[in-house]
Amino acid sequence: MTAPAPSQAASVESCAYPGADLEAAAHALRQTLVSEGFVAAERADTTARLLVRLAVRYGNDPFTPLEEARHELGVDREAFRQLLGLFGEVPELRTAVETGPAGKYWENTVLPLERRGVFDSALARRPVFPYSVGLYPGPTCMFRCHFCVRVTGARYDPSALEAGNEMFRSVIDEIPEGNPYAMYFSGGLEPLTNPGLGGLVHHAAGRGLRPTVYTNSFALTDRTLERQPGLWDLHAVRTSLYGLNDEEYEQTTGKRNAFRRVRDNLRRFQELRSERRSPVRLGFSYIVLPGRAGRLLDLVDFIAELNESGDDRPVDFINIREDYSGREDGRLPEAERTELMEALAAFEERVRARTPGLSVDYGYALHSLRAGANAELLRIRPHTMRPTAHPQVSVQVDLLGDVYLYREAGFPDLAGADRYIAGRVGPGTSLQQVVAEFVEKGGQVAAADGDEYFMDGFDQVVTARLNQLERDSADGWEDVRGFLR
């Protein structure tokens, strides 16, 4: 097809953003529809406006069922099917959705899983090997974070380490080729408290995998790196930051002088990365807690100081997230929204000035907020949780071999979490067999109040997408379910 002029294309591609000139977008789209012979001139105005409205809807709310979108447009089923077909003929419209305020849902999660056919397997109840496998090797944790669901004092007996690490090796050996990022180390409890973690990393790397470890880096010491040289085979170390000074760390983790130890560990790790010319990536996860938006500038300064220790190896990435999970509607009050938007703008300016090579990922809601849209966290409730969960998409395996259906359920002694164990990997029982048995026998979990907290953001997005696809199929839109595929 003939591409529209650059200014016309831009007006269509940006139409999902708040304040966009929808008339200009519709006008540009009308010209394309007519010049390409997609619709007759007399129908082009109405058709273009409807297509722009579709882009706005799915660029801001990716989980809208198709039938709901059809009713919003006020068209019959045949006309709506034609609109869906036309939408797919104009690349600028797809771009508008994928790069819109809710674009991170599409870009980070929905479309990569669609391309792998993972959602289709979950809906069809096919017992395939999980797309993503989290190994939770930590027997304990040195922190007691106020937002963590871990039961105080809960840990795994050290006697479980040897058998547990052998079990983890067997899971690593099961992971199919073709998805090098299929496995990661996290928790649960702190992965670096497992003295065999380096050996597991080395084993995974030997199979062509590129694992990331999610850690608090309190134990990322010279001694740990010397005893576990396999840690240098990691693809990335992602450190969760719980503050930017000892006081903030103690308020969050309950441990005194924790920040300075983590900071010193990271400085040394930077030096060693540079000396070894190691390809291991280093990055951070940072949650913007209510009242701490202004600390984002200090966060940039902290990273810039670490870069000085790394010589030619600056910090690679940071993931910024929000924590307003206590809000009933998932939305920010206007004053806090304004404060956070201003803080993010200042943060971006400071990043450009002090850490220009830093890759920043704002996640789902903060990406929307930066676009000027209302930042509203996706809210899955017990009545919208799927009894069958989604083991074809993601599972987590703890030190005992228990296979958890949700990422925040894999903590020892956590009340109610055992209901979300699909089975146990062990001698004679593979992860593939656990998943297959759960799926083929129709395994289900009836959600109780509070069970939604066993799900992290990824689990919630996957659940919302599966619910949307299932609703579309039930409404007779099986062949075009999910809008973008």
Order of alpha helices (4+ residues) and beta strands (2+ residues): alpha-alpha-alpha-alpha-alpha-alpha-alpha-alpha-beta-alpha-beta-alpha-beta-alpha-beta-alpha-alpha-beta-alpha-beta-alpha-beta-alpha-beta-beta-beta-alpha-alpha
